[in-house]
Amino acid sequence: MKIATWNINSIRIRVNQVIDILLKENIDILCLQETKVSNDLFPRKLFNDKGYEFICVNGQKQYNGVAIISRVPLDNTYSKDFSAKEEKRHISITLKNGIEIHNFYFPAGGIEPDVKTNIKFAEKLEFYNKVTCWVKSKKNKKKLILVGDMNVAPTPQDVWSHEKLINIVSHTPIEIKYYNALYKSLNWVDAVRYIMGEKKKIFTWWSYRSSDWEKANKGRRLDHIWVEKSLSKKIKKLKVLNKIRNNEKPSDHIPIILELKS
């Protein structure tokens, strides 16, 4: 089974890119973030026509929004509001085999990493805190998968320059502290590092500001796939699709695909 995550930065702009990846990579379940569309305008039929019958969305007009597109039958789906602003940032599905997948779009946090002067940064940390408390309530739960744009690059190997980004939102010590607290809230395994090791530079996001993203390579690993430890033995392969960033009108993020043994 192949499970993928991708911050698409507008599903309506890039729906053809999504369909292309689904078919080319033979993906079973795709978790999208920043769909930026209300539920009634989500292009369900385009996916249904390609064999993806099971679609659940939690969207809002122009901002945020998450969705899960699946050709695998679902047992249950629900969303939880971790935001004080009713922002659409979470959706979950449960598969017939009991695997529970949670798709998140964590707040970016604005520009200034100061909770006193930047309400967006304070809200980001509070969002992390709420999710951490909620995961702790599932401490005996097995077969959990958490994916999405977590908007934190946690280690020096997840950013192009630790020294230059240490005071930049997404790589500050306080954000990493909250990220690590969430990671320790359950027996999580970081699937990307599990497969690719701790020493390799890995990025999933590059700013639109760079005229040549590939040459400059000033990236960050903001997108993550975690599996509950009991599932780690089922990890077969993992792909980080860097070249997708070369698409015409690309998202600033690229997909990650996790393949699990049946």
Backbone torsions as a table, in degrees:
resi	resn	phi	psi	omega
1	MET	NA	130.7	179.6
2	LYS	-107.0	123.7	179.1
3	ILE	-117.5	129.3	-177.4
4	ALA	-126.1	154.8	174.0
5	THR	-130.0	143.0	-177.1
6	TRP	-159.5	122.5	167.8
7	ASN	-80.2	106.2	-171.1
8	ILE	-86.5	-17.9	177.6
9	ASN	54.1	53.2	177.3
10	SER	104.1	104.2	-178.8
11	ILE	-68.4	-34.9	-177.2
12	ARG	-70.3	-31.9	177.4
13	ILE	-72.3	-34.1	-169.3
14	ARG	-121.6	24.0	-177.4
15	VAL	-60.3	-37.1	179.6
16	ASN	-67.3	-34.2	176.0
17	GLN	-65.6	-38.3	179.9
18	VAL	-65.4	-46.5	179.2
19	ILE	-61.5	-41.2	179.5
20	ASP	-59.8	-45.1	179.7
21	ILE	-67.1	-42.8	179.0
22	LEU	-55.0	-47.0	-175.9
23	LEU	-77.6	-43.4	-178.2
24	LYS	-63.9	-41.4	-177.1
25	GLU	-94.1	-1.1	177.9
26	ASN	56.1	48.0	-176.7
27	ILE	-79.4	136.9	178.0
28	ASP	-87.8	-42.8	-176.6
29	ILE	-136.0	124.7	178.9
30	LEU	-118.8	124.4	177.0
31	CYS	-101.9	121.5	-177.8
32	LEU	-110.6	146.6	172.6
33	GLN	-124.8	160.7	-177.1
34	GLU	52.3	52.8	177.5
35	THR	-70.8	-30.0	172.5
36	LYS	58.5	41.9	179.8
37	VAL	-151.5	144.1	176.8
38	SER	-69.7	157.8	-173.8
39	ASN	-57.9	-38.5	-176.3
40	ASP	-70.5	-18.8	-178.9
41	LEU	-102.8	2.3	177.8
42	PHE	-65.7	132.9	-173.0
43	PRO	-77.2	63.6	-175.7
44	ARG	-58.3	-45.5	-173.0
45	LYS	-59.8	-36.1	-180.0
46	LEU	-60.1	-36.4	178.9
47	PHE	-80.4	-39.6	176.8
48	ASN	-56.4	-41.1	-178.5
49	ASP	-65.1	-19.6	179.2
50	LYS	-99.5	7.7	175.9
51	GLY	99.2	5.3	179.0
52	TYR	-99.7	90.4	-171.3
53	GLU	-83.1	-23.0	-169.8
54	PHE	-108.5	107.5	-175.4
55	ILE	-130.7	127.6	174.2
56	CYS	-126.5	137.7	-173.9
57	VAL	-132.6	148.7	173.5
58	ASN	-139.8	84.6	-169.2
59	GLY	-118.1	168.6	173.3
60	GLN	-148.7	153.4	-175.6
61	LYS	-63.6	125.3	169.8
62	GLN	74.7	-21.8	-174.3
63	TYR	-132.2	153.7	169.7
64	ASN	52.7	-142.1	177.6
65	GLY	90.9	135.3	177.2
66	VAL	-133.1	154.6	179.5
67	ALA	-152.3	154.8	173.1
68	ILE	-129.0	125.2	-178.5
69	ILE	-112.9	122.6	-172.1
70	SER	-138.6	145.0	168.1
71	ARG	-104.9	3.2	177.8
72	VAL	-98.1	129.5	180.0
73	PRO	-57.5	146.8	-176.2
74	LEU	-112.5	148.8	174.5
75	ASP	-93.4	-33.8	-173.6
76	ASN	-159.8	153.1	173.4
77	THR	-146.0	143.4	175.2
78	TYR	-160.1	165.6	176.2
79	SER	-131.1	151.9	-179.5
80	LYS	-127.9	140.2	-179.0
81	ASP	-95.2	107.6	177.0
82	PHE	-97.9	2.7	-175.3
83	SER	-107.6	144.6	176.9
84	ALA	-75.4	-8.4	-174.7
85	LYS	-110.3	12.2	-177.5
86	GLU	56.7	38.0	176.2
87	GLU	-81.0	144.4	-175.1
88	LYS	-88.9	98.5	-171.8
89	ARG	-131.2	5.6	-178.0
90	HIS	-149.3	140.7	168.6
91	ILE	-152.2	147.9	-174.7
92	SER	-135.9	147.3	172.1
93	ILE	-130.2	153.7	171.1
94	THR	-119.9	129.0	-179.0
95	LEU	-88.1	168.0	-179.5
96	LYS	-62.0	-27.2	179.6
97	ASN	-86.4	5.3	176.0
98	GLY	92.7	-7.2	177.3
99	ILE	-69.2	131.9	-178.3
100	GLU	-112.8	120.0	-176.8
101	ILE	-111.3	126.3	178.1
102	HIS	-113.1	122.7	-177.7
103	ASN	-106.7	120.5	-174.6
104	PHE	-121.6	146.2	164.3
105	TYR	-123.3	99.3	-178.6
106	PHE	-75.8	149.2	178.2
107	PRO	-59.4	146.7	-179.8
108	ALA	-74.5	-40.1	174.4
109	GLY	100.7	8.4	177.7
110	GLY	71.7	-159.3	-173.0
111	ILE	-102.5	-43.5	-174.4
112	GLU	-91.9	120.8	-178.9
113	PRO	-81.6	63.1	-177.2
114	ASP	-141.0	116.4	-176.4
115	VAL	-68.1	-21.2	-178.4
116	LYS	-80.6	-32.5	-176.0
117	THR	-107.7	-12.7	-176.2
118	ASN	-128.9	101.5	-176.9
119	ILE	-63.4	-31.7	179.8
120	LYS	-65.1	-36.2	178.7
121	PHE	-69.2	-41.8	177.3
122	ALA	-61.5	-40.8	179.7
123	GLU	-66.5	-34.1	177.7
124	LYS	-63.1	-47.1	179.9
125	LEU	-65.0	-37.7	178.9
126	GLU	-67.6	-36.9	176.0
127	PHE	-60.4	-47.1	177.4
128	TYR	-58.3	-42.6	-178.6
129	ASN	-63.3	-42.1	180.0
130	LYS	-65.5	-43.0	179.4
131	VAL	-65.0	-39.9	179.3
132	THR	-61.6	-46.3	179.0
133	CYS	-62.2	-39.5	179.7
134	TRP	-66.9	-43.3	178.8
135	VAL	-64.1	-38.2	178.9
136	LYS	-59.4	-30.0	178.5
137	SER	-70.5	-12.5	178.0
138	LYS	-105.2	25.3	-168.8
139	LYS	-57.4	-27.2	179.4
140	ASN	-99.5	7.7	-177.7
141	LYS	-79.5	139.1	177.5
142	LYS	-110.4	170.9	174.1
143	LYS	58.4	40.4	176.8
144	LEU	-99.9	142.1	172.9
145	ILE	-130.4	132.3	177.4
146	LEU	-119.6	125.7	-179.7
147	VAL	-133.3	163.9	170.1
148	GLY	137.4	-175.7	176.1
149	ASP	-87.0	104.4	-176.7
150	MET	-93.7	-5.5	174.7
151	ASN	55.2	30.2	171.7
152	VAL	-137.9	130.0	171.5
153	ALA	-102.5	103.6	-163.1
154	PRO	-79.8	-23.4	-175.3
155	THR	-126.9	163.9	176.9
156	PRO	-58.1	-25.4	179.0
157	GLN	-81.4	-2.1	179.8
158	ASP	-102.2	5.4	178.6
159	VAL	-137.1	156.4	-178.4
160	TRP	-70.7	-28.6	177.1
161	SER	-150.2	107.8	177.8
162	HIS	-61.2	-42.2	-176.9
163	GLU	-64.1	-41.1	-176.4
164	LYS	-82.5	-17.6	-176.2
165	LEU	-109.8	1.7	-174.8
166	ILE	-61.0	-25.6	177.7
167	ASN	-110.4	17.2	178.9
168	ILE	-104.2	135.1	-179.0
169	VAL	-54.1	131.8	-177.6
170	SER	108.2	-15.3	-179.4
171	HIS	-136.4	16.6	-178.8
172	THR	-77.5	153.7	-179.4
173	PRO	-55.8	-38.0	-177.3
174	ILE	-70.1	-37.0	176.8
175	GLU	-65.2	-42.6	179.1
176	ILE	-63.5	-36.1	176.6
177	LYS	-60.8	-46.4	179.8
178	TYR	-67.9	-39.0	176.4
179	TYR	-59.7	-47.5	-178.8
180	ASN	-65.8	-33.6	176.9
181	ALA	-63.8	-39.7	176.7
182	LEU	-67.2	-41.0	-179.7
183	TYR	-62.3	-35.2	-179.4
184	LYS	-84.8	-3.0	-176.5
185	SER	-72.1	-16.3	178.2
186	LEU	-147.6	174.8	176.2
187	ASN	-80.7	65.9	-176.9
188	TRP	-78.6	149.2	170.9
189	VAL	-123.0	124.6	175.9
190	ASP	-75.1	104.1	-172.1
191	ALA	-62.8	-35.0	-179.4
192	VAL	-63.7	-49.2	-180.0
193	ARG	-72.1	-30.4	177.8
194	TYR	-58.9	-40.3	-178.8
195	ILE	-88.2	-42.2	-169.9
196	MET	-98.6	-5.3	177.4
197	GLY	85.6	169.3	-174.0
198	GLU	-88.6	-17.6	-169.8
199	LYS	-93.9	-20.1	-174.4
200	LYS	-78.1	137.9	172.3
201	LYS	-71.0	124.0	179.8
202	ILE	-132.9	127.3	179.5
203	PHE	-125.0	150.5	175.5
204	THR	-128.4	0.3	-177.8
205	TRP	-144.0	137.1	174.0
206	TRP	-136.2	135.3	-177.0
207	SER	-62.7	147.3	173.5
208	TYR	-68.3	-16.6	-174.4
209	ARG	-69.2	-23.0	-179.6
210	SER	-80.6	128.2	-179.4
211	SER	-70.7	-26.6	177.2
212	ASP	-135.0	86.0	-174.5
213	TRP	-58.1	-38.7	-173.9
214	GLU	-71.5	-39.9	180.0
215	LYS	-69.9	-45.7	-179.9
216	ALA	-70.6	-41.0	178.2
217	ASN	52.1	42.5	178.4
218	LYS	-92.6	71.3	-173.9
219	GLY	-103.8	177.2	175.8
220	ARG	-145.2	148.7	174.6
221	ARG	-94.7	94.4	-178.0
222	LEU	-101.8	-15.4	-175.0
223	ASP	-105.9	137.7	-169.4
224	HIS	-140.1	153.9	170.1
225	ILE	-130.6	117.7	175.4
226	TRP	-113.1	142.1	173.4
227	VAL	-124.6	144.8	173.9
228	GLU	-63.8	142.0	-167.1
229	LYS	-51.3	-35.7	-178.3
230	SER	-63.6	-21.0	178.7
231	LEU	-88.6	-11.8	-174.1
232	SER	-62.2	-30.8	179.7
233	LYS	-70.2	-13.1	178.4
234	LYS	-92.7	-6.0	-179.8
235	ILE	-66.2	124.1	-178.1
236	LYS	-105.8	-53.2	-178.3
237	LYS	-145.5	163.5	174.1
238	LEU	-148.1	135.7	179.9
239	LYS	-126.8	135.3	173.0
240	VAL	-112.4	112.5	-168.1
241	LEU	-91.0	70.9	-177.3
242	ASN	-54.2	-41.0	-172.2
243	LYS	-64.9	-15.9	177.2
244	ILE	-62.3	-23.6	178.6
245	ARG	-67.1	-12.8	176.9
246	ASN	-88.3	-1.1	178.5
247	ASN	-57.3	155.4	171.1
248	GLU	-68.7	130.9	-174.9
249	LYS	50.5	60.3	-175.3
250	PRO	-77.8	161.8	162.0
251	SER	-69.3	156.8	174.5
252	ASP	-79.3	-6.7	174.8
253	HIS	-108.6	161.6	175.9
254	ILE	-124.0	159.3	-177.3
255	PRO	-77.2	152.9	168.5
256	ILE	-121.0	135.7	-179.2
257	ILE	-121.6	124.3	176.9
258	LEU	-107.9	129.2	176.1
259	GLU	-109.8	124.7	178.7
260	LEU	-108.5	142.4	172.8
261	LYS	-67.9	146.6	179.6
262	SER	-76.7	NA	NA
